[in-house]
């Protein structure tokens, strides 16, 4: 019988990938932040934010840079966490990133249609 050596956990692999690929990390951050509004996806989004924090300095270092306790950071980024907007922006800033606002694509299409409709009338 062939024996297999233990590999790394999925979580450790995920953190390694996020460390190596900054664009992937930014895309994951954007998706996680978008999904926070959906109660069914919030837990997964918070776990992704935790993985990103681990990839960009570790939870202890991010907590120090964000001037929040490590315990508070763990609680905020747990599947049942409920971080404030201030906590989220502070964490993202500590990772060397920033939040920005963009218009929803569907809202842009609706607005364009309404302008066209007004011109026709």
Secondary structure by P-SEA (a helix, b strand, c coil): cccccccccaaaaaaaaaaacaaaaaaaaaaaaaacccccaaaaaaaaaaaaaaacccaaaaaaaacccaaaaaaaacccccccaaaaaaaaaaacbbbbbbccaaaaaaaaaaaaaaaac
